[in-house]
């Protein structure tokens, strides 16, 4: 569909700043081949990019109108074959993150969290923090979209004391894996906890824990933590998950923090979306909320 043109209503997206330092960057990580639920998550980065121009960069904060136009924004394109060449993906992500204050990775399934986090953290893994917003623990054995948190802790020595898992849902995990994260010392904040305390309070706690050593923080926003009514393109989304607003609020608040260097958006299969494209549109708005959060730093 061709979008209308209005010179007084500039559209978001089409970000190109190929040289030098960048404030805000996006990069596609089309992971999909190790997914527990086979699908076409590799089609999602392109779908999110296509949805971003439906929106502007203008937002209201503190009663004032703001725009991200003063920031340098750049689209780094897609990483080639991130499932087959994870080490190569880490190198590409490291180079992109080194140029960028905040890098947002467009997945792809949750396997992308490993190369994105490692690339963004660089040599600071001993002080790094990880926050996931996810219905699932992602600590399965093996290599899949169900294993990134376990891999980062066991294979890459991320300190579990600086790992916070937000939105963990009932009936979406096993007793063995719940015991595993408890034994490691990971902080688990359930969906019920968020409902009782609110997004803002949970974000403050998560940032305090993950950033306790002052190191860089990676945020994994797994869109299947949202209610299935707003995220039908997420194979594992449950009824009773977060609202679209809550997920967007997570993106905005985390992006405000100077220690947050990277965010990934995971677990959307663009081929499964509703006819109105609601899941992809939500992901596009999470990108823009992250951009707004960076503007508010």
N, C-alpha and C positions, 0 to 999 in steps of 0.2 A: 504494500500500500504506500502511495506517495503522500508524504506529510506536507501540510500547508507551510507556506513561508510568510513570516512576518518579521521585518527588520527590528521591530521593537519587542519581539518575543524570541530571543535567540535560544536555539535548542542546545541541549547538552550533547557531549560526545564529540567525535571527530577530533581527538586530541593528538596533536603532533608537535613534539619538541625534541627532535632527534639528537641534539647536541647538548652537552653540559648537564648541570644538576637539574633535578626535577623535584617539584614538591609532591606531586601525586601521580602515581602510575598505575595502570592496569595491565595485566598479562594473562593470557589464556593458558590453562593447564588441562588439556583434554584427556585426563585419566579416565579409563573405563574398563579395561580388559581384565582386571582382576576382581571386578565387582562381584559380591555375593549374589546379587540379583542382576543378571545380565541385562544390558540395555544400551542406550545411546547417549550416555552422559557426555561423550566427546563432542556432541553437537551443540552443547550448551553455551560455551564461550561466544560463539558467533551469534547465537540467539540473544544473549544478554546485550551484546554490542548493538544489535539491531533495535533493541527496545529502549536503550538509553536516550536516543533523540526524541522519544515521545515526551520527554520532560525538559524543564529548564534547570539552570543552576541556582535560581533565586530561592531564598528561604528567609524565614523570619526568626530572629533570635533576640531575646531581651527587648522585644518591642521594636527592634530595628530591622530594616530590610538589608540582607546581605547577598553577596554573590561570590562564587569562587573564581571569578575572572582574573583576579590579581595573582592567582597561583599558576605555576607552570605545570601543565598536565600533559601526560604522554601515554600513548598506547604502545606497549612493547611487542604487540603481536602475540602469537601462540608459540609455546615451547613444542618442539617436534618430538614425538614419540616419548613422552614422559614415563609411560609404563615400561617400555623396553630399555630405556637408557636413563635410569634415575640419577646416576652420577652426572650425566650430561645436563639433565634438567637442573640439578643443584647448581652447577656452574653458571648456567644462563640466569637463574634466579639470583644468584649471588651478585652477578654483574649488574642486573637491573636494580636490586635493592641498594647497592653501593651508591647509585646515583639518585636515590629516591627517598624522601622523608617518610612517605607512607605508600606501600605497594599493596594493591588489592589483586588477588589472584582469582580468576574466574574458572571454577571447575565445571565439569569433571566431577568424578566421585571422590570420596574422602581419602583415597590414596594420595591425593595431591598435597595433603597436609605435611607429609614428611619432607619432600623436596622444598616446599615453600618455606617452612619453618627453618630448615637447615640453611637454605640459601640466605634468608633474611638475617639470621643470627650471626652468620659468619664465624669468626673465631671466639665469639662470646657465649658459647654454649654452656659454660660452667656457671654463668650467672643468669641465663635466659629463663623466661617464664612462658608457659603455655596455658591459654584459656580456651576451652571448647564450649560452644553453645550447641548442645546436641542432646537428643533423646537417648542416645546410645553411648556406651563407654568406649567402644572402639579399641578393645584390648584383646581381641582374639589372637590365637596363635596363627602363624603363617604370615603371608603377605597378601593383603587384600584391602578393600575399602573399610573393612572392619578391624584393622590392626594398627592404624597409625600411632595411637597413643602408646600402645605397648612397645612398638618399634622405637619410638623416640626415647622411651625410658630405658628399655633393655639393650637396644643395639647402639644407641647414640649417647647414653648416659645423661639424659636430661634428669635433673633432680625432681623426683615426684613431689617433694615438698613445695615446689613452685608450679605445680600443675593443678588447675582448677577446672572441674567439669560441671557446667551449669545446664540445668534443664533435664537432667536424667529422669526418664519416665518409668513409671511402673509398667510391668509386663513387657518391657522392651529389652531386658537384659537377663542374664542368668545369675544364680546364686554364686557360682564359681567365680565369675568375672567381677561381681560386686565385692566378693571377699578379696580378690586379687588387688583391686585398687585401694581397698581399706588397708590391707597389709602393707602396701607400698607407702601409704601416707598421702595419697592424693586427696584433695579436698573435693567432696561431692556436694553439690547444691541441687536439690531435686526440683522438678517442675512445681511441686507443692510449695517448696520453700520460696520460689520466685513469686508464686501467686500470693503468698502471705506477706512477703516483705517488699515486693515491688522491684522492678528492674533497676532503678537507680541505686538502691541500697546494695543490691547484689553485685552490680558493676564495681562499686567502691570496694567491697570486700575482695572480689576476685583480683582487682588490680593491686591491692595491697599485698596479697599473698604472692601472686605471680611476679610482682616487681619488687619483692622484698630485698633483693640484692642489687637493685638498680640496673639490672641488665635489660636487654631488649625483650619485648613481649610479642608473641605471635597469637593472633585470634583466629580460631576456626569457627566460622558460622555455618553450621550444618542446617540447611533450610528445612530438612525433615524434622527439626524440632518444632516446626510450626504445625498448627492444626491442619488436618487433611483437607479441610474446606478451602483453605487459602494456599495450600501447597500440593495440589493433586499430581504434579509432575515429580514428586519425591516418592520413590517406591516404598520407603519405610516410614512415611509420615503417619501419625496416629490421630484419631479424634481426641480432642482435649489438649492439643499442643499450644504453642504460643500463637498469639494473634500476629497478623502482619505488622501492626504498629509496634508490638513488643520487639519483634526481630529487628525492625528498622531502628528502634530506640537503642538496642544493643550496639548496632553498627555505629550510630552517631556518638554514643557516649564513649565507647572504647577508642574511637578515632580521635577523640579530644585529648587523650593522654599522650604526652611526649614519648613515653617509653614504648608505645605500640608502634612497631615498625612495619608490620604486615598483617593482612587480614585475608583469609580465603573464604570463598562462598562455594559450598559443596553439596553434592547429592541431588542435583536436579537433572532429570532426564528430559530434555526439551521435547523429545518426540512423544512424551506422555502427557503434555500439558493440556489443560482445558482449552476449548475453542477460543476463549477470550484471552488466553496467554497469561493468566493471573500469576502463576509461579515465576515465570521469566520476568514479568513486570515487577514483582516483588524483589527479585534479585537485582534488577536495574536500579530500583529505588534504594536498596541497601548500598550499592556503589555510590549513589549520590549522597546518601546520608553520611557515608564515610568521608566523602569529599567535604561535606558541610562541617563535620566534626573537625577535620584538619584545619579548615578555615577558622574555626573557633579557638584553636590553640592559642 
